[in-house]
């Protein structure tokens, strides 16, 4: 959808970015110990994500695995935010909550609401993975895939948004970790 924005408009907006300092990782959970590992078979930390996990490809959610969970971890939450979006706050690309600590997500697992996972609403108000779709000419976007270890399962309505998720997580987070993938259109 955003690929239709003219290159000149994307370039003109290139200085407007939500910023890393507005992500949940750096605001709401800034003081949580950063001891979890988060990896993907599709890309490594700080590198470009392949087109297949974006709106320019199949749009499948990337495979993700976490390590280093502390004792007492009951559930895991994944949150992906786009710190490079030309919006006041980062765009939400994924909310997956009450994940089994011993599990991992296969490629495409979070792409649809019918996945069997507890998925929250992305910034387009739909449950599941919102494939990266930055404006042409806007420059690189940093997608922060955040993992949180929780001391108990969360009780949330079906498909919560970011605000409800963060509120429910307050005081429940034992540790966190982050994986950054980048993506841009020329």
C-alpha positions as CSV (number, residue, x, y, z in Angstrom):
1,X,0.0,0.0,0.0
2,X,2.7,2.5,0.9
3,X,4.8,1.6,-2.1
4,X,2.3,3.8,-4.1
5,X,3.5,6.9,-2.3
6,X,5.6,8.8,-4.8
7,X,9.4,8.7,-4.2
8,X,9.5,12.5,-3.8
9,X,7.0,12.3,-0.9
10,X,8.9,9.5,0.8
11,X,12.1,11.4,0.5
12,X,10.5,14.6,1.8
13,X,9.4,12.7,4.9
14,X,12.7,10.9,5.4
15,X,13.6,13.1,8.4
16,X,10.3,12.2,10.1
17,X,10.6,9.0,12.1
18,X,8.9,7.8,15.3
19,X,12.3,6.9,16.8
20,X,13.7,4.1,18.9
21,X,13.1,6.1,22.1
22,X,9.4,5.7,21.6
23,X,9.3,1.9,21.5
24,X,8.0,-0.1,24.4
25,X,11.5,-1.6,24.8
26,X,13.0,1.8,25.6
27,X,10.0,3.4,27.4
28,X,7.6,1.2,29.3
29,X,10.2,-1.6,29.9
30,X,13.4,0.4,29.9
31,X,14.5,-0.9,33.4
32,X,13.7,-4.6,32.7
33,X,16.9,-6.7,32.6
34,X,18.1,-7.3,29.0
35,X,19.1,-10.9,29.2
36,X,17.0,-12.8,26.6
37,X,18.3,-13.8,23.2
38,X,16.0,-13.4,20.1
39,X,17.1,-14.8,16.7
40,X,15.6,-15.4,13.3
41,X,16.7,-17.8,10.6
42,X,15.6,-15.1,8.1
43,X,18.0,-12.3,9.2
44,X,20.6,-11.4,11.8
45,X,20.5,-8.6,14.3
46,X,20.9,-5.2,12.5
47,X,20.7,-6.5,9.0
48,X,18.1,-6.3,6.2
49,X,15.1,-8.5,6.3
50,X,14.4,-10.6,3.2
51,X,11.6,-9.4,0.9
52,X,9.7,-12.6,1.6
53,X,8.7,-11.3,5.1
54,X,7.7,-7.9,3.7
55,X,4.9,-6.4,1.6
56,X,7.2,-6.7,-1.4
57,X,7.2,-10.5,-1.0
58,X,4.9,-13.2,0.4
59,X,4.5,-11.1,3.6
60,X,5.0,-14.1,5.9
61,X,5.9,-13.4,9.5
62,X,9.6,-14.2,10.1
63,X,10.7,-17.3,12.1
64,X,11.7,-16.3,15.6
65,X,13.2,-18.2,18.5
66,X,14.1,-17.0,22.0
67,X,16.7,-18.2,24.6
68,X,17.8,-17.4,28.1
69,X,14.5,-17.4,29.8
70,X,14.8,-16.9,33.6
71,X,13.4,-19.4,36.1
72,X,9.7,-18.6,36.7
73,X,8.9,-17.7,33.1
74,X,5.3,-18.7,32.5
75,X,4.6,-17.1,29.2
76,X,6.4,-15.1,26.5
77,X,5.2,-12.0,24.6
78,X,6.5,-10.8,21.2
79,X,6.0,-7.3,20.0
80,X,7.4,-5.8,16.8
81,X,7.4,-2.0,16.3
82,X,8.7,0.1,13.4
83,X,10.8,2.9,14.8
84,X,11.3,4.4,11.4
85,X,7.7,5.0,10.5
86,X,6.8,8.6,9.7
87,X,4.3,8.7,12.5
88,X,4.3,10.2,16.0
89,X,4.6,6.7,17.6
90,X,6.1,3.5,16.2
91,X,3.8,1.4,14.0
92,X,3.0,-2.0,15.6
93,X,3.7,-4.9,13.2
94,X,3.1,-7.8,15.6
95,X,1.6,-8.6,19.0
96,X,1.8,-12.3,20.0
97,X,1.1,-13.0,23.7
98,X,0.8,-16.0,26.0
99,X,3.3,-17.9,24.0
100,X,4.7,-21.1,25.4
101,X,8.2,-20.4,26.8
102,X,9.6,-23.6,25.2
103,X,8.2,-22.9,21.7
104,X,9.4,-20.9,18.8
105,X,7.6,-19.3,15.8
106,X,8.0,-20.9,12.4
107,X,8.0,-18.7,9.3
108,X,4.4,-17.6,8.6
109,X,3.1,-18.7,12.0
110,X,1.9,-15.3,13.1
111,X,0.6,-14.2,9.7
112,X,-3.1,-14.9,10.2
113,X,-5.6,-14.6,13.1
114,X,-6.5,-18.2,12.5
115,X,-3.0,-19.4,13.5
116,X,-4.1,-20.7,16.9
117,X,-1.8,-18.1,18.5
118,X,-3.0,-15.3,20.8
119,X,-2.5,-12.4,18.4
120,X,-3.1,-8.7,19.1
121,X,-4.0,-5.9,16.7
122,X,-1.3,-4.4,14.6
123,X,-1.4,-0.7,13.6
124,X,-3.9,-1.5,10.8
125,X,-6.2,-2.8,13.5
126,X,-6.0,-6.4,12.3
127,X,-4.7,-9.4,14.3
128,X,-1.4,-10.9,13.1
129,X,1.7,-9.9,11.3
130,X,1.7,-6.6,9.4
131,X,4.4,-7.0,6.7
132,X,6.9,-4.1,6.5
133,X,5.7,-1.6,3.8
134,X,7.8,1.6,4.1
135,X,7.3,4.5,1.8
136,X,9.6,4.5,-1.3
137,X,12.5,6.9,-0.7
138,X,11.9,7.2,3.0
139,X,15.1,5.4,3.9
140,X,15.8,2.4,6.2
141,X,13.3,1.5,8.8
142,X,14.3,-0.3,12.0
143,X,11.9,-3.0,13.1
144,X,12.4,-3.9,16.7
145,X,11.3,-7.5,17.4
146,X,11.0,-7.5,21.2
147,X,10.6,-10.6,23.4
148,X,9.5,-10.5,27.0
149,X,9.5,-13.2,29.7
150,X,6.4,-13.0,31.9
151,X,5.8,-14.5,35.4
152,X,2.3,-15.5,34.5
153,X,-0.2,-15.8,31.6
154,X,-2.0,-12.6,30.7
155,X,-5.7,-12.2,30.7
156,X,-6.7,-10.0,27.8
157,X,-9.6,-9.6,25.5
158,X,-9.3,-11.3,22.1
159,X,-6.9,-9.3,19.8
160,X,-5.8,-6.6,22.2
161,X,-4.0,-3.5,21.0
162,X,-0.6,-2.2,22.2
163,X,-2.0,-0.1,25.0
164,X,-4.0,-3.0,26.6
165,X,-1.0,-5.3,26.2
166,X,1.5,-3.0,27.8
167,X,-0.9,-2.3,30.7
168,X,-1.5,-6.0,31.3
169,X,2.3,-6.7,31.2
170,X,3.1,-4.0,33.9
171,X,4.8,-5.6,36.9
172,X,4.9,-9.1,35.2
173,X,8.0,-8.8,33.0
174,X,11.1,-10.8,34.2
175,X,13.5,-10.1,31.3
176,X,13.6,-8.8,27.8
177,X,15.5,-9.2,24.5
178,X,15.5,-7.6,21.1
179,X,16.3,-8.3,17.5
180,X,16.4,-5.5,14.9
181,X,15.7,-6.1,11.3
182,X,15.9,-3.3,8.7
183,X,14.0,-2.7,5.5
184,X,13.8,0.1,3.0
185,X,12.6,0.7,-0.5
186,X,14.9,2.6,-2.9
